[in-house]
């Protein structure tokens, strides 16, 4: 499968715990995006990388959120001290510069 | 904040009928895209229309764009039960580097 992959697909955690999600983009895609989607809403932009550089972060991304793309390939999104409001689908997308992004299947996070 | 607004929020039709969904947005855009999302799954890219284009076709899909009215429509002809999904429009605002802004989506149900 040469599409965008995300791991895990589902994560259930207790409030206050830390969680980390991984995204593997399509090979050679230099752009990588993270979005969050809550029930009944469209996805909302969180952050994006060009190669290993994080170029923009939404104000939705509080200090508890951190994203990395250390070698310009896969990316991780970590949420510290999770809250119930963090429950959502976290979507990753990748693209070549100037082209439309392709989305992965998402990681569904449930915070109890 | 979400720029695009899809209309209607929900649409139920019979197999074989055409389905039309509309999207309105607020700012100048480079392009507008339509995505499909099956329940609990990731986003599938359907079609992209650039700001200098007025109409585009892809198989049973027809997209129009009216930049003067800041609106777009997605027409699915000869619908099938497998077309049942949520449909989102997403805009790439001028200078946003494909940081997409999504609407809340239209839930399409095609009854066999």
HADDOCK unambig.tbl for C-alpha pairs under 7 A between the chains (distance, minus, plus):
assign (segid A and resid 40 and name CA) (segid B and resid 104 and name CA) 6.92 0.50 0.50
assign (segid A and resid 41 and name CA) (segid B and resid 104 and name CA) 4.70 0.50 0.50
assign (segid A and resid 42 and name CA) (segid B and resid 102 and name CA) 5.44 0.50 0.50
assign (segid A and resid 42 and name CA) (segid B and resid 103 and name CA) 5.43 0.50 0.50
assign (segid A and resid 42 and name CA) (segid B and resid 104 and name CA) 4.47 0.50 0.50
assign (segid A and resid 42 and name CA) (segid B and resid 105 and name CA) 6.27 0.50 0.50
assign (segid A and resid 43 and name CA) (segid B and resid 102 and name CA) 6.03 0.50 0.50
assign (segid A and resid 44 and name CA) (segid B and resid 101 and name CA) 6.77 0.50 0.50
assign (segid A and resid 44 and name CA) (segid B and resid 102 and name CA) 6.87 0.50 0.50
assign (segid A and resid 45 and name CA) (segid B and resid 99 and name CA) 6.80 0.50 0.50
assign (segid A and resid 45 and name CA) (segid B and resid 100 and name CA) 6.91 0.50 0.50
assign (segid A and resid 100 and name CA) (segid B and resid 98 and name CA) 7.00 0.50 0.50
assign (segid A and resid 102 and name CA) (segid B and resid 45 and name CA) 6.88 0.50 0.50
assign (segid A and resid 103 and name CA) (segid B and resid 42 and name CA) 6.50 0.50 0.50
assign (segid A and resid 103 and name CA) (segid B and resid 43 and name CA) 5.74 0.50 0.50
assign (segid A and resid 103 and name CA) (segid B and resid 44 and name CA) 6.90 0.50 0.50
assign (segid A and resid 104 and name CA) (segid B and resid 42 and name CA) 5.82 0.50 0.50
assign (segid A and resid 105 and name CA) (segid B and resid 41 and name CA) 5.67 0.50 0.50
assign (segid A and resid 105 and name CA) (segid B and resid 42 and name CA) 3.96 0.50 0.50
assign (segid A and resid 106 and name CA) (segid B and resid 41 and name CA) 6.97 0.50 0.50
assign (segid A and resid 106 and name CA) (segid B and resid 42 and name CA) 5.63 0.50 0.50
